[in-house]
Amino acid sequence: MDNAFLIIVLAVACISVGIVRIGSWVIAHHEQEQTRVLLQQVYAACAIAQVRAEVRRG
């Protein structure tokens, strides 16, 4: 009976660690995607500013 309890405790611990790791990966992936989108917006804003500057120069 003691071995069965130990196996259950170890299984629960492993599952908990797995859930935490998956959650951490999801958060990191989401942050990476947000950073990529932000960089695209910055590049677009720079391109627009450059075009506007060139138009003003004539």
mmJSON file of the N, C-alpha and C atoms, coordinates in Angstrom:
{"data_MODEL":{"atom_site":{
"group_PDB":["ATOM","ATOM","ATOM","ATOM","ATOM","ATOM","ATOM","ATOM","ATOM","ATOM","ATOM","ATOM","ATOM","ATOM","ATOM","ATOM","ATOM","ATOM","ATOM","ATOM","ATOM","ATOM","ATOM","ATOM","ATOM","ATOM","ATOM","ATOM","ATOM","ATOM","ATOM","ATOM","ATOM","ATOM","ATOM","ATOM","ATOM","ATOM","ATOM","ATOM","ATOM","ATOM","ATOM","ATOM","ATOM","ATOM","ATOM","ATOM","ATOM","ATOM","ATOM","ATOM","ATOM","ATOM","ATOM","ATOM","ATOM","ATOM","ATOM","ATOM","ATOM","ATOM","ATOM","ATOM","ATOM","ATOM","ATOM","ATOM","ATOM","ATOM","ATOM","ATOM","ATOM","ATOM","ATOM","ATOM","ATOM","ATOM","ATOM","ATOM","ATOM","ATOM","ATOM","ATOM","ATOM","ATOM","ATOM","ATOM","ATOM","ATOM","ATOM","ATOM","ATOM","ATOM","ATOM","ATOM","ATOM","ATOM","ATOM","ATOM","ATOM","ATOM","ATOM","ATOM","ATOM","ATOM","ATOM","ATOM","ATOM","ATOM","ATOM","ATOM","ATOM","ATOM","ATOM","ATOM","ATOM","ATOM","ATOM","ATOM","ATOM","ATOM","ATOM","ATOM","ATOM","ATOM","ATOM","ATOM","ATOM","ATOM","ATOM","ATOM","ATOM","ATOM","ATOM","ATOM","ATOM","ATOM","ATOM","ATOM","ATOM","ATOM","ATOM","ATOM","ATOM","ATOM","ATOM","ATOM","ATOM","ATOM","ATOM","ATOM","ATOM","ATOM","ATOM","ATOM","ATOM","ATOM","ATOM","ATOM","ATOM","ATOM","ATOM","ATOM","ATOM","ATOM","ATOM","ATOM","ATOM","ATOM","ATOM","ATOM","ATOM","ATOM"],
"id":[1,2,3,4,5,6,7,8,9,10,11,12,13,14,15,16,17,18,19,20,21,22,23,24,25,26,27,28,29,30,31,32,33,34,35,36,37,38,39,40,41,42,43,44,45,46,47,48,49,50,51,52,53,54,55,56,57,58,59,60,61,62,63,64,65,66,67,68,69,70,71,72,73,74,75,76,77,78,79,80,81,82,83,84,85,86,87,88,89,90,91,92,93,94,95,96,97,98,99,100,101,102,103,104,105,106,107,108,109,110,111,112,113,114,115,116,117,118,119,120,121,122,123,124,125,126,127,128,129,130,131,132,133,134,135,136,137,138,139,140,141,142,143,144,145,146,147,148,149,150,151,152,153,154,155,156,157,158,159,160,161,162,163,164,165,166,167,168,169,170,171,172,173,174],
"type_symbol":["N","C","C","N","C","C","N","C","C","N","C","C","N","C","C","N","C","C","N","C","C","N","C","C","N","C","C","N","C","C","N","C","C","N","C","C","N","C","C","N","C","C","N","C","C","N","C","C","N","C","C","N","C","C","N","C","C","N","C","C","N","C","C","N","C","C","N","C","C","N","C","C","N","C","C","N","C","C","N","C","C","N","C","C","N","C","C","N","C","C","N","C","C","N","C","C","N","C","C","N","C","C","N","C","C","N","C","C","N","C","C","N","C","C","N","C","C","N","C","C","N","C","C","N","C","C","N","C","C","N","C","C","N","C","C","N","C","C","N","C","C","N","C","C","N","C","C","N","C","C","N","C","C","N","C","C","N","C","C","N","C","C","N","C","C","N","C","C","N","C","C","N","C","C"],
"label_atom_id":["N","CA","C","N","CA","C","N","CA","C","N","CA","C","N","CA","C","N","CA","C","N","CA","C","N","CA","C","N","CA","C","N","CA","C","N","CA","C","N","CA","C","N","CA","C","N","CA","C","N","CA","C","N","CA","C","N","CA","C","N","CA","C","N","CA","C","N","CA","C","N","CA","C","N","CA","C","N","CA","C","N","CA","C","N","CA","C","N","CA","C","N","CA","C","N","CA","C","N","CA","C","N","CA","C","N","CA","C","N","CA","C","N","CA","C","N","CA","C","N","CA","C","N","CA","C","N","CA","C","N","CA","C","N","CA","C","N","CA","C","N","CA","C","N","CA","C","N","CA","C","N","CA","C","N","CA","C","N","CA","C","N","CA","C","N","CA","C","N","CA","C","N","CA","C","N","CA","C","N","CA","C","N","CA","C","N","CA","C","N","CA","C","N","CA","C","N","CA","C","N","CA","C"],
"label_alt_id":[null,null,null,null,null,null,null,null,null,null,null,null,null,null,null,null,null,null,null,null,null,null,null,null,null,null,null,null,null,null,null,null,null,null,null,null,null,null,null,null,null,null,null,null,null,null,null,null,null,null,null,null,null,null,null,null,null,null,null,null,null,null,null,null,null,null,null,null,null,null,null,null,null,null,null,null,null,null,null,null,null,null,null,null,null,null,null,null,null,null,null,null,null,null,null,null,null,null,null,null,null,null,null,null,null,null,null,null,null,null,null,null,null,null,null,null,null,null,null,null,null,null,null,null,null,null,null,null,null,null,null,null,null,null,null,null,null,null,null,null,null,null,null,null,null,null,null,null,null,null,null,null,null,null,null,null,null,null,null,null,null,null,null,null,null,null,null,null,null,null,null,null,null,null],
"label_comp_id":["MET","MET","MET","ASP","ASP","ASP","ASN","ASN","ASN","ALA","ALA","ALA","PHE","PHE","PHE","LEU","LEU","LEU","ILE","ILE","ILE","ILE","ILE","ILE","VAL","VAL","VAL","LEU","LEU","LEU","ALA","ALA","ALA","VAL","VAL","VAL","ALA","ALA","ALA","CYS","CYS","CYS","ILE","ILE","ILE","SER","SER","SER","VAL","VAL","VAL","GLY","GLY","GLY","ILE","ILE","ILE","VAL","VAL","VAL","ARG","ARG","ARG","ILE","ILE","ILE","GLY","GLY","GLY","SER","SER","SER","TRP","TRP","TRP","VAL","VAL","VAL","ILE","ILE","ILE","ALA","ALA","ALA","HIS","HIS","HIS","HIS","HIS","HIS","GLU","GLU","GLU","GLN","GLN","GLN","GLU","GLU","GLU","GLN","GLN","GLN","THR","THR","THR","ARG","ARG","ARG","VAL","VAL","VAL","LEU","LEU","LEU","LEU","LEU","LEU","GLN","GLN","GLN","GLN","GLN","GLN","VAL","VAL","VAL","TYR","TYR","TYR","ALA","ALA","ALA","ALA","ALA","ALA","CYS","CYS","CYS","ALA","ALA","ALA","ILE","ILE","ILE","ALA","ALA","ALA","GLN","GLN","GLN","VAL","VAL","VAL","ARG","ARG","ARG","ALA","ALA","ALA","GLU","GLU","GLU","VAL","VAL","VAL","ARG","ARG","ARG","ARG","ARG","ARG","GLY","GLY","GLY"],
"label_asym_id":["A","A","A","A","A","A","A","A","A","A","A","A","A","A","A","A","A","A","A","A","A","A","A","A","A","A","A","A","A","A","A","A","A","A","A","A","A","A","A","A","A","A","A","A","A","A","A","A","A","A","A","A","A","A","A","A","A","A","A","A","A","A","A","A","A","A","A","A","A","A","A","A","A","A","A","A","A","A","A","A","A","A","A","A","A","A","A","A","A","A","A","A","A","A","A","A","A","A","A","A","A","A","A","A","A","A","A","A","A","A","A","A","A","A","A","A","A","A","A","A","A","A","A","A","A","A","A","A","A","A","A","A","A","A","A","A","A","A","A","A","A","A","A","A","A","A","A","A","A","A","A","A","A","A","A","A","A","A","A","A","A","A","A","A","A","A","A","A","A","A","A","A","A","A"],
"label_entity_id":["1","1","1","1","1","1","1","1","1","1","1","1","1","1","1","1","1","1","1","1","1","1","1","1","1","1","1","1","1","1","1","1","1","1","1","1","1","1","1","1","1","1","1","1","1","1","1","1","1","1","1","1","1","1","1","1","1","1","1","1","1","1","1","1","1","1","1","1","1","1","1","1","1","1","1","1","1","1","1","1","1","1","1","1","1","1","1","1","1","1","1","1","1","1","1","1","1","1","1","1","1","1","1","1","1","1","1","1","1","1","1","1","1","1","1","1","1","1","1","1","1","1","1","1","1","1","1","1","1","1","1","1","1","1","1","1","1","1","1","1","1","1","1","1","1","1","1","1","1","1","1","1","1","1","1","1","1","1","1","1","1","1","1","1","1","1","1","1","1","1","1","1","1","1"],
"label_seq_id":[1,1,1,2,2,2,3,3,3,4,4,4,5,5,5,6,6,6,7,7,7,8,8,8,9,9,9,10,10,10,11,11,11,12,12,12,13,13,13,14,14,14,15,15,15,16,16,16,17,17,17,18,18,18,19,19,19,20,20,20,21,21,21,22,22,22,23,23,23,24,24,24,25,25,25,26,26,26,27,27,27,28,28,28,29,29,29,30,30,30,31,31,31,32,32,32,33,33,33,34,34,34,35,35,35,36,36,36,37,37,37,38,38,38,39,39,39,40,40,40,41,41,41,42,42,42,43,43,43,44,44,44,45,45,45,46,46,46,47,47,47,48,48,48,49,49,49,50,50,50,51,51,51,52,52,52,53,53,53,54,54,54,55,55,55,56,56,56,57,57,57,58,58,58],
"pdbx_PDB_ins_code":[null,null,null,null,null,null,null,null,null,null,null,null,null,null,null,null,null,null,null,null,null,null,null,null,null,null,null,null,null,null,null,null,null,null,null,null,null,null,null,null,null,null,null,null,null,null,null,null,null,null,null,null,null,null,null,null,null,null,null,null,null,null,null,null,null,null,null,null,null,null,null,null,null,null,null,null,null,null,null,null,null,null,null,null,null,null,null,null,null,null,null,null,null,null,null,null,null,null,null,null,null,null,null,null,null,null,null,null,null,null,null,null,null,null,null,null,null,null,null,null,null,null,null,null,null,null,null,null,null,null,null,null,null,null,null,null,null,null,null,null,null,null,null,null,null,null,null,null,null,null,null,null,null,null,null,null,null,null,null,null,null,null,null,null,null,null,null,null,null,null,null,null,null,null],
"Cartn_x":[0.824,0.0,0.858,1.98,2.866,3.461,3.808,4.367,3.34,2.094,1.044,0.856,0.887,0.748,1.925,3.129,4.324,4.241,3.777,3.623,2.607,1.516,0.497,1.081,1.803,2.406,3.399,4.231,5.202,4.509,3.447,2.701,2.098,1.505,0.918,2.001,3.155,4.259,4.743,4.879,5.322,4.313,3.052,2.004,2.028,2.206,2.256,3.429,4.584,5.766,5.513,4.901,4.584,3.646,2.633,1.684,2.392,3.26,4.002,4.898,5.567,6.447,5.661,4.539,3.705,3.191,2.761,2.293,3.387,4.589,5.719,6.017,5.949,6.204,5.147,3.881,2.798,2.997,3.344,3.566,4.732,5.838,7.008,6.676,5.936,5.563,4.673,3.748,2.846,3.634,4.588,5.412,6.266,6.778,7.582,6.739,5.511,4.614,4.288,4.052,3.773,4.971,6.174,7.387,7.531,7.239,7.333,6.357,5.124,4.118,4.544,5.069,5.516,6.649,7.59,8.682,8.161,7.188,6.591,5.949,5.287,4.656,5.692,6.785,7.863,8.478,8.75,9.313,8.355,7.069,6.083,6.045,6.093,6.088,7.332,8.475,9.711,9.618,9.066,8.918,7.98,6.891,5.945,6.617,7.358,8.055,9.079,9.769,10.755,10.083,8.967,8.239,7.735,7.198,6.704,7.835,8.998,10.142,10.573,10.551,10.933,9.913,8.634,7.587,7.732,8.051,8.212,9.403,10.453,11.629,11.327,10.392,9.981,10.745],
"Cartn_y":[-1.202,0.0,1.251,1.223,2.369,2.671,1.616,1.818,2.454,2.031,2.593,4.079,4.441,5.849,6.665,6.128,6.804,7.006,6.006,6.116,7.198,7.258,8.291,9.68,9.825,11.122,11.53,10.608,10.916,11.263,10.564,10.852,12.253,12.601,13.937,15.005,14.767,15.724,15.895,14.808,14.883,15.622,15.354,16.04,17.532,17.883,19.288,20.005,19.369,19.956,20.121,19.135,19.223,20.372,20.553,21.659,23.0,23.126,24.381,24.648,23.63,23.815,24.198,23.551,23.884,25.318,25.69,27.06,28.075,27.784,28.688,28.817,27.699,27.734,28.567,28.406,29.168,30.665,31.027,32.442,32.991,32.256,32.709,32.842,31.885,31.928,33.144,33.418,34.56,35.877,35.987,37.191,37.365,36.272,36.333,36.838,36.372,36.808,38.294,38.746,40.157,41.019,40.564,41.294,41.374,40.295,40.279,41.287,41.307,42.237,43.679,43.929,45.276,45.724,44.839,45.189,45.494,44.727,45.009,46.39,46.758,48.069,49.186,48.963,49.959,50.122,49.016,49.098,49.816,49.538,50.2,51.695,52.074,53.495,54.194,53.528,54.104,54.281,53.305,53.393,54.536,54.682,55.773,57.12,57.232,58.489,58.812,57.816,58.036,58.518,57.891,58.302,59.729,60.08,61.428,62.457,62.113,63.016,63.224,62.164,62.269,63.084,62.951,63.709,65.197,65.51,66.919,67.549,66.766,67.291,67.568,66.828,67.035,66.194],
"Cartn_z":[0.0,0.0,0.0,0.727,0.788,-0.586,-1.337,-2.675,-3.613,-3.494,-4.343,-4.038,-2.773,-2.385,-2.919,-2.811,-3.309,-4.826,-5.529,-6.987,-7.335,-6.592,-6.844,-6.582,-5.481,-5.153,-6.233,-6.677,-7.727,-9.042,-9.358,-10.592,-10.541,-9.408,-9.25,-9.352,-8.751,-8.821,-10.257,-10.982,-12.376,-13.242,-13.032,-13.792,-13.474,-12.207,-11.808,-12.467,-12.465,-13.107,-14.605,-15.223,-16.649,-16.953,-16.124,-16.321,-16.194,-15.209,-15.022,-16.224,-16.718,-17.883,-19.125,-19.344,-20.504,-20.375,-19.185,-18.956,-19.209,-18.754,-18.985,-20.469,-21.189,-22.635,-23.347,-22.954,-23.582,-23.341,-22.13,-21.804,-22.614,-22.677,-23.428,-24.913,-25.452,-26.865,-27.15,-26.251,-26.414,-26.37,-25.434,-25.335,-26.587,-27.115,-28.329,-29.5,-29.597,-30.667,-30.518,-29.296,-29.063,-29.453,-29.143,-29.501,-31.012,-31.711,-33.178,-33.786,-33.279,-33.788,-33.507,-32.312,-31.971,-32.888,-33.175,-34.088,-35.483,-35.951,-37.263,-37.277,-36.198,-36.124,-36.115,-35.42,-35.385,-36.767,-37.444,-38.796,-39.746,-39.633,-40.482,-40.193,-38.932,-38.567,-39.104,-39.049,-39.588,-41.098,-41.773,-43.229,-43.601,-42.875,-43.138,-42.904,-41.813,-41.514,-42.596,-43.098,-44.143,-45.434,-45.796,-46.997,-46.848,-45.7,-45.458,-45.572,-45.022,-45.099,-46.554,-47.328,-48.747,-49.534,-49.201,-49.891,-49.568,-48.334,-47.931,-48.646,-48.878,-49.566,-51.03,-51.543,-52.931,-53.83],
"occupancy":[1.0,1.0,1.0,1.0,1.0,1.0,1.0,1.0,1.0,1.0,1.0,1.0,1.0,1.0,1.0,1.0,1.0,1.0,1.0,1.0,1.0,1.0,1.0,1.0,1.0,1.0,1.0,1.0,1.0,1.0,1.0,1.0,1.0,1.0,1.0,1.0,1.0,1.0,1.0,1.0,1.0,1.0,1.0,1.0,1.0,1.0,1.0,1.0,1.0,1.0,1.0,1.0,1.0,1.0,1.0,1.0,1.0,1.0,1.0,1.0,1.0,1.0,1.0,1.0,1.0,1.0,1.0,1.0,1.0,1.0,1.0,1.0,1.0,1.0,1.0,1.0,1.0,1.0,1.0,1.0,1.0,1.0,1.0,1.0,1.0,1.0,1.0,1.0,1.0,1.0,1.0,1.0,1.0,1.0,1.0,1.0,1.0,1.0,1.0,1.0,1.0,1.0,1.0,1.0,1.0,1.0,1.0,1.0,1.0,1.0,1.0,1.0,1.0,1.0,1.0,1.0,1.0,1.0,1.0,1.0,1.0,1.0,1.0,1.0,1.0,1.0,1.0,1.0,1.0,1.0,1.0,1.0,1.0,1.0,1.0,1.0,1.0,1.0,1.0,1.0,1.0,1.0,1.0,1.0,1.0,1.0,1.0,1.0,1.0,1.0,1.0,1.0,1.0,1.0,1.0,1.0,1.0,1.0,1.0,1.0,1.0,1.0,1.0,1.0,1.0,1.0,1.0,1.0,1.0,1.0,1.0,1.0,1.0,1.0],
"B_iso_or_equiv":[0.0,0.0,0.0,0.0,0.0,0.0,0.0,0.0,0.0,0.0,0.0,0.0,0.0,0.0,0.0,0.0,0.0,0.0,0.0,0.0,0.0,0.0,0.0,0.0,0.0,0.0,0.0,0.0,0.0,0.0,0.0,0.0,0.0,0.0,0.0,0.0,0.0,0.0,0.0,0.0,0.0,0.0,0.0,0.0,0.0,0.0,0.0,0.0,0.0,0.0,0.0,0.0,0.0,0.0,0.0,0.0,0.0,0.0,0.0,0.0,0.0,0.0,0.0,0.0,0.0,0.0,0.0,0.0,0.0,0.0,0.0,0.0,0.0,0.0,0.0,0.0,0.0,0.0,0.0,0.0,0.0,0.0,0.0,0.0,0.0,0.0,0.0,0.0,0.0,0.0,0.0,0.0,0.0,0.0,0.0,0.0,0.0,0.0,0.0,0.0,0.0,0.0,0.0,0.0,0.0,0.0,0.0,0.0,0.0,0.0,0.0,0.0,0.0,0.0,0.0,0.0,0.0,0.0,0.0,0.0,0.0,0.0,0.0,0.0,0.0,0.0,0.0,0.0,0.0,0.0,0.0,0.0,0.0,0.0,0.0,0.0,0.0,0.0,0.0,0.0,0.0,0.0,0.0,0.0,0.0,0.0,0.0,0.0,0.0,0.0,0.0,0.0,0.0,0.0,0.0,0.0,0.0,0.0,0.0,0.0,0.0,0.0,0.0,0.0,0.0,0.0,0.0,0.0,0.0,0.0,0.0,0.0,0.0,0.0],
"pdbx_formal_charge":[null,null,null,null,null,null,null,null,null,null,null,null,null,null,null,null,null,null,null,null,null,null,null,null,null,null,null,null,null,null,null,null,null,null,null,null,null,null,null,null,null,null,null,null,null,null,null,null,null,null,null,null,null,null,null,null,null,null,null,null,null,null,null,null,null,null,null,null,null,null,null,null,null,null,null,null,null,null,null,null,null,null,null,null,null,null,null,null,null,null,null,null,null,null,null,null,null,null,null,null,null,null,null,null,null,null,null,null,null,null,null,null,null,null,null,null,null,null,null,null,null,null,null,null,null,null,null,null,null,null,null,null,null,null,null,null,null,null,null,null,null,null,null,null,null,null,null,null,null,null,null,null,null,null,null,null,null,null,null,null,null,null,null,null,null,null,null,null,null,null,null,null,null,null],
"auth_seq_id":[1,1,1,2,2,2,3,3,3,4,4,4,5,5,5,6,6,6,7,7,7,8,8,8,9,9,9,10,10,10,11,11,11,12,12,12,13,13,13,14,14,14,15,15,15,16,16,16,17,17,17,18,18,18,19,19,19,20,20,20,21,21,21,22,22,22,23,23,23,24,24,24,25,25,25,26,26,26,27,27,27,28,28,28,29,29,29,30,30,30,31,31,31,32,32,32,33,33,33,34,34,34,35,35,35,36,36,36,37,37,37,38,38,38,39,39,39,40,40,40,41,41,41,42,42,42,43,43,43,44,44,44,45,45,45,46,46,46,47,47,47,48,48,48,49,49,49,50,50,50,51,51,51,52,52,52,53,53,53,54,54,54,55,55,55,56,56,56,57,57,57,58,58,58],
"auth_comp_id":["MET","MET","MET","ASP","ASP","ASP","ASN","ASN","ASN","ALA","ALA","ALA","PHE","PHE","PHE","LEU","LEU","LEU","ILE","ILE","ILE","ILE","ILE","ILE","VAL","VAL","VAL","LEU","LEU","LEU","ALA","ALA","ALA","VAL","VAL","VAL","ALA","ALA","ALA","CYS","CYS","CYS","ILE","ILE","ILE","SER","SER","SER","VAL","VAL","VAL","GLY","GLY","GLY","ILE","ILE","ILE","VAL","VAL","VAL","ARG","ARG","ARG","ILE","ILE","ILE","GLY","GLY","GLY","SER","SER","SER","TRP","TRP","TRP","VAL","VAL","VAL","ILE","ILE","ILE","ALA","ALA","ALA","HIS","HIS","HIS","HIS","HIS","HIS","GLU","GLU","GLU","GLN","GLN","GLN","GLU","GLU","GLU","GLN","GLN","GLN","THR","THR","THR","ARG","ARG","ARG","VAL","VAL","VAL","LEU","LEU","LEU","LEU","LEU","LEU","GLN","GLN","GLN","GLN","GLN","GLN","VAL","VAL","VAL","TYR","TYR","TYR","ALA","ALA","ALA","ALA","ALA","ALA","CYS","CYS","CYS","ALA","ALA","ALA","ILE","ILE","ILE","ALA","ALA","ALA","GLN","GLN","GLN","VAL","VAL","VAL","ARG","ARG","ARG","ALA","ALA","ALA","GLU","GLU","GLU","VAL","VAL","VAL","ARG","ARG","ARG","ARG","ARG","ARG","GLY","GLY","GLY"],
"auth_asym_id":["A","A","A","A","A","A","A","A","A","A","A","A","A","A","A","A","A","A","A","A","A","A","A","A","A","A","A","A","A","A","A","A","A","A","A","A","A","A","A","A","A","A","A","A","A","A","A","A","A","A","A","A","A","A","A","A","A","A","A","A","A","A","A","A","A","A","A","A","A","A","A","A","A","A","A","A","A","A","A","A","A","A","A","A","A","A","A","A","A","A","A","A","A","A","A","A","A","A","A","A","A","A","A","A","A","A","A","A","A","A","A","A","A","A","A","A","A","A","A","A","A","A","A","A","A","A","A","A","A","A","A","A","A","A","A","A","A","A","A","A","A","A","A","A","A","A","A","A","A","A","A","A","A","A","A","A","A","A","A","A","A","A","A","A","A","A","A","A","A","A","A","A","A","A"],
"auth_atom_id":["N","CA","C","N","CA","C","N","CA","C","N","CA","C","N","CA","C","N","CA","C","N","CA","C","N","CA","C","N","CA","C","N","CA","C","N","CA","C","N","CA","C","N","CA","C","N","CA","C","N","CA","C","N","CA","C","N","CA","C","N","CA","C","N","CA","C","N","CA","C","N","CA","C","N","CA","C","N","CA","C","N","CA","C","N","CA","C","N","CA","C","N","CA","C","N","CA","C","N","CA","C","N","CA","C","N","CA","C","N","CA","C","N","CA","C","N","CA","C","N","CA","C","N","CA","C","N","CA","C","N","CA","C","N","CA","C","N","CA","C","N","CA","C","N","CA","C","N","CA","C","N","CA","C","N","CA","C","N","CA","C","N","CA","C","N","CA","C","N","CA","C","N","CA","C","N","CA","C","N","CA","C","N","CA","C","N","CA","C","N","CA","C","N","CA","C","N","CA","C","N","CA","C"],
"pdbx_PDB_model_num":[1,1,1,1,1,1,1,1,1,1,1,1,1,1,1,1,1,1,1,1,1,1,1,1,1,1,1,1,1,1,1,1,1,1,1,1,1,1,1,1,1,1,1,1,1,1,1,1,1,1,1,1,1,1,1,1,1,1,1,1,1,1,1,1,1,1,1,1,1,1,1,1,1,1,1,1,1,1,1,1,1,1,1,1,1,1,1,1,1,1,1,1,1,1,1,1,1,1,1,1,1,1,1,1,1,1,1,1,1,1,1,1,1,1,1,1,1,1,1,1,1,1,1,1,1,1,1,1,1,1,1,1,1,1,1,1,1,1,1,1,1,1,1,1,1,1,1,1,1,1,1,1,1,1,1,1,1,1,1,1,1,1,1,1,1,1,1,1,1,1,1,1,1,1]
}}}
